[in-house]
Amino acid sequence: MLMGVDGFALTPTANFLAYPRLHDECRYPPGWKLAGRGEPIDAVVLTVAVPDHALRTILGHVGDPLVPIVSLVPDDRQCIDAAGQGEQFAWERAYAIQARLRELPVSIRHSAAPEDLLLARVYSRGQGLAPVHDPGSRDLVRYPVAGPLENVSELAVGLDNKGYLTRRFFDRLFCCPQCRSAHLSVREECHSCRSANISEEVVVHHFQCAHEAPETQFRSHGGFKCPKCARPLRHIGLDYDKPGSISRCDDCGAINDKPAVGFKCMDCGAHHAPDQVPARTWYSYSLTAAGQRRLLHGADRAGLPAGPGADRFRLLLEHTRKEQREFGSPFQVANISFANRDAIAARDLRLWEQSMQLVGDALHSALREVDAVREHAEGFLILMPRTGPHDAARALQQASARIRDVLKVDPGFRFTLIEDVAIEGLFNRRA
Amino acid sequence: MLDLGAPFVMLGQLDWATWLAMFWFMILLEVPRYTLSGMAVFAASFARKQEPTPAEQRYLDGLKLSVVIAGHNEADAIERCLKSLSEQTRKIDEIIFIDDGSTDGMREIIHKYRLRGQIDIALSNQVRSGKSASCNLGFSLAKGDIIINLDADCSYDRDAIARLIEPFTDPRVGAATGSIGVRNYDYSAVTGYQAIEYIVSIGMGKRALDTIDMVVCASGAFGAFRREAIHQVGLLAPGPGEDFDLTLRLRRSGWKIRFAADSWCFTDTPATVAALVRQRRRWDRDTLRTRMRKFRDTFRAGRRRFLLLETFEQCEWLVMNGLVTLVFPIYVGWLFLCFGVGALNILIAVAIIYLVLDAIGFLMALAICRRYSAGMVWTIAPYILTFGLYNGVFMRCVRLHAYGEEWIYRASSRDSYSPSRVSHQAHWKS
């Protein structure tokens, strides 16, 4: 069958690699040609459903993580750019991606930096970095646009911090604190032995003798008879009622009001209480103007990105330094850390996460508008322009008092004012 | 100004026959019953206390203890109660908390403590069932050899549980109860009077009853029961007065009830006159109903399991409580009829005599208990001057009223202590 490509003209000829081979009757659109030995490959066309290891071999052979891969048969794997929507669509999609890749400067097109690759893939695929739910993934979420790239979420967060991507909430999923897998089974279980083998039983209250016990004790030959006074229970509301229920573990016999809720990781088998299970937030990302500029005009690694989403903290730091150089205005950078972080997180990870959000809010409310706060792995960095060390210490003590007021736990708030020479090192290390 | 010598001058002019006619009750019954028994207990308190032998201690250590606490809207009291239980020197194997249809968040609170491991079983009734039913649910689930029934609004000495179970070394003992003290003694005059009342009645009264095996109430606020015994007699009956009822049934079944005098529990007593009257009316109504209605066959000598001690105990109560309460207004009226205004002198003289007896009794009870601080004694000591009026007049009037409303109207069956749908079925259909 002819795979006609009507409606658009192909100007430069593109080389494609067909795997395992094109069928005899298969015709590819004008503008494409099979890549010869040693020629660059602009697209990979899969003609059958190839196994994973074969696909990895092909990608390794091609050596270009940006190259479009389309399949002429249905295939929903991460790195396939088009599949199952018709052959014409597959060719069109491959060509569109290739055309966009050609717009990229060489420094980006052949960059090996993961951030550049991710930005280039987002740009070339012409769509944002949109996540989809994927039961086959350990995270239950994947970014198809990212193709074979790894640690996509972390890369995207970094690019978002730098202002190249902007994010929108997608979903929040619990994950195993031990192996980070999102394959968790949420279940009702016994408080004592954590078995899911539990059953619920109604409690019966016999008015006349005040006996109250699980319903099974009252059952007798299809009816109800009080095990204490042997009277029959005939009329609910007059003879008896059912004021509550109990849950009973059929493994250990433990009884309680209601079952516990537990999380069991389907990957590592670990069991966790609800307050120990962290939630991971997933976002969809789209390219910002700054990101597009960086892609199309080459990477300027030393410079700071411009635009509304740029790293505000870095910008302000540069600006404040400049102000100090030109006008002699002092500034302070404080490193906030928490002595009790590990202890609290080990006891209740979610409590710690919530506490950190509150700390962030408290810091923002206690500091001036001109001050900048940036969260890092171990705490916060605070930039305080036009401030001497004494004023900074006083402001931070006030912030510390505010934090103590709003938190249920004592996080062990402590701060150190950092020397200017040490700022960059600390900043770069933790960014 | 009142001349306190005048009553005694007048009494001095009476011959012995008139004296006896006027004060026979006090001379023949009350002094031997209360003052002499108190002195006996006081004397006995100097004897060396018998600690459990090593073998008995091993037996006690091997007992499994379950604590059952049922409460309605007692969210504020739980923390203090659990704190004092966690401080106990004797390990508690199981704590069962039952929220009886509370609306103050008690269910969530006991669930929270259960998650922390401070409660083993936390159950809730969606609708209120009453204390008896809630406790029965706990009793039927408890696995301990000894089931200890406590109130959520009480707190306990560190060795309270260890002391409370000591009587169970005797296999004939089916239940034990401990001493109850007043925690809010300094709140008001009402709590001050009750503090004295508790000190005297528990410090001496219950000890005296224990020596002659006549303890008839293992309190639901602080009582320990042998599991086998309470299951034998069928757990608690519908309230109110369920603890008293259960104890009488245990006694009838041949179990002994013991008073563990050195095991201390503290509670808040009613702080206003209205609350006190409400509480005492309920207690007295329940006592009358249980004794004179439910257990009236105690007086029938021909019944299947006639026990002389039980009948004697009932008669003692009938005379010392029932009769005194009924006769008291007649006695006062008779005095005024015979002596006119001079009756006042006689009453003042009686009050002074009672004051002296009360003071002696109070001091002896303090010496026996050895539990109260000097600060507390100084705080409540002034109330001893008018304690006779409180106990001898005011409380008797309250009791008379309670007996009247129970005897005529069966008021206990309409008590709000149990939900109306439950008490109606329990008291009118059974």
Interface residues (C-beta under 8 A of the other chain):
Chain A: H191 V203 H205 F207 Q208 C209 A210 H211 E212 A213 Q217 K228 C229 G237 L238 D239 D241 P243 G244 I246 A254 I255 N256 D257 K258 A260
Chain B: G101 R107 I110 H111 R114 L115 I121 A122 L123 S124 N125 Q126 V127 R128 S129 G130 S132 A133 S134 N136 L137 S140 L141 G234 L235 L236 A237 P238 G239 E242 R421 V422 Q425 A426 K429 S430
